[in-house]
Amino acid sequence: MLSEVERFQQDLLESAKQMYINQRGSVFLSNASSSTRRVVIEPWAVEFELPSKSYCEVVSVGGSLPPDIEVEDDEYGFMFWINNMGAIYEYWQDGELID
């Protein structure tokens, strides 16, 4: 059986986890070009292919606030920089969680 202090510590930890998970920011992008474009998520250097007429959403989860995502567009594709210490990412494509 947990003491009152242990219950308080458990509740506090659970609350902190929920706050971390709820710290989210995202960028939604549509590929209006006639060709597939690559999507790179930094600082992880993870690459995806975004087909023509498809859309994606890159989400910063957790980390420092406020969420900070920069997007660069060049002839090769789109580069998303998630600039939040401690954040992880989610990559959604056409409404489906990919990674």
C-alpha positions, -999 to 999 in steps of 0.1 A, spaced: 0 0 0 13 34 -10 18 61 16 3 95 11 36 110 0 42 81 -25 7 86 -40 14 124 -43 47 116 -60 30 92 -84 3 117 -92 28 145 -98 48 122 -122 17 113 -141 7 150 -144 42 159 -157 40 131 -183 7 144 -195 20 180 -197 50 167 -218 28 148 -242 4 178 -246 32 202 -256 27 200 -293 32 221 -323 28 212 -360 33 223 -395 9 212 -423 22 211 -458 7 200 -492 27 189 -522 11 208 -550 38 199 -575 35 173 -602 63 151 -588 72 133 -556 92 155 -531 113 143 -503 106 154 -467 135 155 -442 130 160 -405 160 174 -386 179 170 -364 171 133 -369 179 133 -407 148 111 -412 135 111 -448 101 104 -463 87 107 -498 56 129 -503 38 120 -535 23 147 -557 -10 160 -544 -4 144 -510 -1 163 -477 18 158 -445 20 172 -410 52 173 -390 45 175 -352 69 185 -324 59 166 -292 72 177 -259 105 195 -253 109 232 -246 82 257 -252 70 273 -274 71 247 -302 95 259 -329 94 243 -363 111 258 -394 105 247 -429 128 251 -459 118 244 -495 143 238 -522 145 219 -555 149 186 -537 121 188 -513 111 201 -479 132 202 -447 116 206 -413 138 217 -384 124 209 -350 142 234 -327 129 222 -293 153 206 -269 139 173 -257 112 171 -284 104 140 -304 85 141 -337 55 125 -354 52 124 -392 16 122 -406 9 117 -443 -25 119 -458 -41 117 -424 -21 85 -413 6 84 -387 37 71 -405 65 76 -379 
